[in-house]
């Protein structure tokens, strides 16, 4: 099964870019809410998966681990003392993972994401 990922975001079938959402990027990077940025201005990480077989549970699980690790890079930890910032980081990571899953458009990966996001 081929997966279409826009060339602007990835460049090939076997890559996906995780992007922060504009408002959060402004808050985290500059400390100012409401900063307007385009997708190209936001931090991103390319997740390669050409070496994986997405028709297997093993391949899908490995890709999911790569996506979640990339989301942690794009949305770094906040201070343990700032609960609001911790919630923003968690929201950022969830949004980045959801966007990557949507871009890849693989039923097995989507099912794994549904189970994992439901269970926390």
Backbone as numpy.savetxt, mean C-alpha at the origin, in Angstrom:
# Nx Ny Nz CAx CAy CAz Cx Cy Cz
-3.25 -15.42 -15.53 -4.09 -14.24 -15.53 -3.21 -13.00 -15.53
-3.39 -12.14 -16.52 -2.62 -10.91 -16.59 -3.30 -9.85 -15.74
-2.48 -8.99 -15.18 -2.97 -7.91 -14.34 -2.59 -6.60 -14.99
-3.55 -5.69 -15.13 -3.25 -4.38 -15.68 -2.99 -3.41 -14.55
-1.83 -2.80 -14.58 -1.47 -1.75 -13.63 -1.05 -0.56 -14.48
-1.65 0.60 -14.26 -1.31 1.75 -15.09 0.19 1.99 -15.14
0.70 2.30 -16.32 2.14 2.49 -16.48 2.65 3.66 -15.65
1.82 4.63 -15.39 2.23 5.76 -14.57 2.60 5.30 -13.17
1.89 4.30 -12.65 2.12 3.84 -11.29 3.19 2.76 -11.22
3.32 1.94 -12.27 4.19 0.79 -12.09 5.20 0.59 -13.21
4.79 0.61 -14.45 5.74 0.43 -15.53 5.78 -0.97 -16.10
5.30 -1.97 -15.38 5.23 -3.32 -15.92 4.16 -4.12 -15.19
3.86 -5.29 -15.72 2.81 -6.13 -15.14 3.14 -6.58 -13.73
4.41 -6.69 -13.41 4.80 -7.30 -12.14 5.28 -6.29 -11.10
4.73 -5.09 -11.10 5.08 -4.10 -10.09 3.85 -3.31 -9.72
3.83 -2.84 -8.50 2.74 -1.98 -8.06 3.32 -0.92 -7.13
2.83 0.29 -7.22 3.33 1.36 -6.37 2.31 1.66 -5.28
2.79 1.75 -4.05 1.95 2.12 -2.93 2.11 3.62 -2.70
1.00 4.32 -2.62 1.07 5.77 -2.48 0.35 6.23 -1.22
0.92 7.21 -0.57 0.22 7.85 0.54 -0.91 8.70 0.00
-1.91 8.92 0.80 -2.97 9.84 0.41 -2.51 11.27 0.67
-2.91 12.20 -0.20 -2.41 13.57 -0.15 -2.47 14.26 1.19
-3.60 14.27 1.87 -3.74 14.95 3.15 -2.81 14.41 4.19
-2.67 13.10 4.28 -1.80 12.49 5.28 -0.34 12.79 5.00
0.05 12.79 3.75 1.43 13.09 3.41 1.79 14.50 3.88
0.88 15.43 3.69 1.13 16.80 4.13 1.24 16.90 5.64
0.39 16.20 6.34 0.40 16.23 7.80 1.68 15.61 8.34
2.04 14.44 7.83 3.19 13.72 8.36 4.51 14.41 7.97
4.63 14.86 6.74 5.90 15.40 6.26 6.11 16.85 6.68
5.09 17.65 6.56 5.26 19.08 6.81 4.62 19.54 8.10
3.78 18.71 8.68 3.13 19.09 9.92 1.99 20.08 9.71
1.54 20.22 8.49 0.46 21.16 8.19 -0.68 20.42 7.51
-1.85 20.48 8.08 -3.01 19.80 7.50 -3.46 20.53 6.25
-4.03 19.75 5.31 -4.62 20.36 4.13 -3.65 20.66 3.02
-2.44 20.17 3.08 -1.48 20.42 1.99 -1.95 19.70 0.74
-2.00 20.40 -0.38 -2.45 19.81 -1.64 -1.24 19.25 -2.38
-1.29 17.94 -2.66 -0.22 17.30 -3.41 -0.83 16.36 -4.42
-0.11 16.14 -5.50 -0.57 15.17 -6.50 0.04 13.81 -6.17
-0.48 12.73 -6.82 0.04 11.40 -6.58 1.53 11.31 -6.85
2.02 12.06 -7.85 3.45 11.99 -8.19 4.32 12.61 -7.11
3.75 13.46 -6.25 4.52 14.09 -5.17 4.57 13.23 -3.92
3.76 12.19 -3.85 3.66 11.38 -2.65 4.71 10.29 -2.62
5.17 9.94 -1.42 6.13 8.83 -1.31 5.52 7.54 -1.85
6.34 6.71 -2.46 5.86 5.43 -2.97 6.95 4.39 -2.88
6.55 3.15 -2.90 7.47 2.02 -2.90 6.99 1.07 -3.98
7.88 0.61 -4.82 7.52 -0.36 -5.86 7.67 -1.76 -5.28
6.62 -2.56 -5.42 6.62 -3.93 -4.94 6.66 -4.83 -6.18
7.75 -5.54 -6.35 7.89 -6.44 -7.50 7.37 -7.82 -7.11
6.68 -8.44 -8.07 6.18 -9.79 -7.79 6.23 -10.71 -9.00
7.10 -10.40 -9.94 7.22 -11.23 -11.13 7.76 -12.62 -10.79
8.43 -12.75 -9.66 8.98 -14.04 -9.24 7.95 -14.92 -8.51
6.75 -14.40 -8.30 5.73 -15.12 -7.55 4.65 -15.69 -8.47
4.07 -16.79 -8.05 2.94 -17.37 -8.76 1.69 -17.05 -7.96
0.86 -16.17 -8.49 -0.32 -15.73 -7.76 -1.47 -16.73 -7.85
-1.23 -17.85 -8.49 -2.23 -18.92 -8.55 -2.07 -19.87 -7.37
-1.08 -19.60 -6.50 -0.86 -20.46 -5.34 -1.03 -19.65 -4.05
-1.40 -20.34 -2.98 -1.51 -19.68 -1.68 -0.16 -19.12 -1.23
0.89 -19.87 -1.49 2.23 -19.44 -1.11 2.61 -18.13 -1.79
2.38 -18.03 -3.09 2.70 -16.82 -3.83 1.89 -15.62 -3.37
0.61 -15.84 -3.14 -0.27 -14.76 -2.70 0.12 -14.29 -1.30
0.44 -15.23 -0.40 0.86 -14.85 0.95 2.16 -14.06 0.93
3.08 -14.46 0.10 4.36 -13.75 -0.01 4.14 -12.33 -0.54
3.30 -12.18 -1.55 3.01 -10.85 -2.09 2.34 -9.98 -1.03
1.42 -10.55 -0.29 0.74 -9.78 0.77 1.76 -9.29 1.80
2.71 -10.14 2.17 3.75 -9.73 3.11 4.60 -8.59 2.53
4.90 -8.67 1.25 5.68 -7.60 0.60 4.90 -6.29 0.60
3.62 -6.37 0.31 2.77 -5.16 0.27 2.70 -4.53 1.65
2.49 -5.33 2.69 2.39 -4.77 4.04 3.73 -4.18 4.49
4.84 -4.81 4.11 6.16 -4.26 4.44 6.37 -2.92 3.73
5.94 -2.83 2.48 6.06 -1.58 1.73 5.20 -0.48 2.35
4.01 -0.85 2.80 3.14 0.14 3.45 3.79 0.69 4.71
4.54 -0.15 5.42 5.25 0.32 6.62 6.37 1.28 6.25
6.97 1.10 5.08 8.01 2.03 4.62 7.40 3.36 4.22
6.29 3.31 3.53 5.64 4.52 3.02 4.98 5.30 4.16
4.48 4.59 5.15 3.79 5.20 6.29 4.55 4.82 7.57
5.64 5.52 7.87 6.48 5.13 9.01 5.79 5.31 10.35
6.31 4.62 11.36 5.74 4.68 12.71 5.73 6.09 13.25
4.72 6.36 14.07 4.60 7.64 14.76 5.08 7.46 16.19
5.20 8.54 16.90 5.58 8.50 18.30 4.56 7.70 19.10
5.03 6.87 19.99 4.14 6.07 20.83 3.28 6.95 21.73
3.71 8.16 21.96 2.99 9.08 22.85 1.84 9.80 22.16
1.82 9.78 20.85 0.80 10.51 20.09 -0.20 9.54 19.49
-1.30 9.31 20.20 -2.31 8.35 19.74 -2.97 8.78 18.43
-3.15 10.08 18.25 -3.74 10.58 17.01 -2.85 10.27 15.81
-1.56 10.49 15.98 -0.62 10.20 14.89 -0.55 8.70 14.63
-0.63 7.89 15.66 -0.64 6.43 15.49 -1.84 5.99 14.67
-3.00 6.59 14.95 -4.21 6.28 14.17 -4.05 6.70 12.71
-3.42 7.85 12.48 -3.19 8.31 11.11 -2.26 7.36 10.36
-1.22 6.89 11.03 -0.29 5.95 10.40 -1.02 4.66 10.05
-1.83 4.16 10.96 -2.58 2.92 10.72 -3.54 3.11 9.54
-4.20 4.26 9.50 -5.11 4.56 8.40 -4.34 4.65 7.08
-3.19 5.30 7.11 -2.34 5.42 5.92 -1.94 4.04 5.41
-1.50 3.18 6.30 -1.08 1.83 5.90 -2.26 1.05 5.32
-3.40 1.14 5.98 -4.58 0.42 5.47 -4.97 0.90 4.08
-4.91 2.20 3.85 -5.25 2.76 2.55 -4.23 2.34 1.48
-2.95 2.34 1.83 -1.91 1.95 0.88 -2.06 0.48 0.49
-2.34 -0.37 1.48 -2.52 -1.80 1.20 -3.75 -2.00 0.33
-4.85 -1.35 0.67 -6.09 -1.49 -0.11 -5.88 -1.05 -1.55
-5.16 0.05 -1.74 -4.92 0.55 -3.10 -4.07 -0.44 -3.90
-3.05 -1.00 -3.27 -2.20 -1.98 -3.96 -3.00 -3.22 -4.33
-3.83 -3.71 -3.43 -4.65 -4.89 -3.69 -5.58 -4.61 -4.86
-6.17 -3.42 -4.87 -7.07 -3.04 -5.97 -6.32 -2.97 -7.30
-5.11 -2.42 -7.30 -4.34 -2.30 -8.54 -3.96 -3.65 -9.11
-3.63 -4.59 -8.24 -3.21 -5.91 -8.71 -4.40 -6.70 -9.24
-5.57 -6.54 -8.62 -6.81 -7.15 -9.11 -6.69 -8.67 -9.27
-6.27 -9.34 -8.20 -6.17 -10.79 -8.19 -7.17 -11.32 -7.17
-8.09 -12.22 -7.56 -9.12 -12.71 -6.64 -8.55 -13.39 -5.39
-7.48 -14.14 -5.52 -6.88 -14.81 -4.36 -6.30 -13.78 -3.39
-5.63 -12.79 -3.93 -5.05 -11.74 -3.09 -6.15 -10.93 -2.42
-7.20 -10.63 -3.16 -8.33 -9.88 -2.59 -9.00 -10.67 -1.47
-9.13 -11.98 -1.63 -9.74 -12.81 -0.59 -8.86 -12.83 0.66
-7.56 -12.96 0.48 -6.65 -12.93 1.61 -6.72 -11.60 2.32
-6.74 -10.51 1.58 -6.86 -9.18 2.17 -8.15 -9.03 2.95
-9.25 -9.56 2.41 -10.54 -9.45 3.10 -10.49 -10.17 4.45
-9.87 -11.33 4.48 -9.76 -12.08 5.73 -8.84 -11.36 6.71
-7.69 -10.92 6.22 -6.71 -10.27 7.11 -7.22 -8.93 7.64
-7.88 -8.15 6.80 -8.35 -6.84 7.25 -9.52 -6.98 8.21
-10.28 -8.03 8.06 -11.41 -8.29 8.96 -10.91 -8.71 10.35
-9.83 -9.51 10.37 -9.29 -10.03 11.61 -8.26 -9.11 12.26
-7.91 -8.04 11.58 -6.94 -7.10 12.15 -5.61 -7.44 11.79
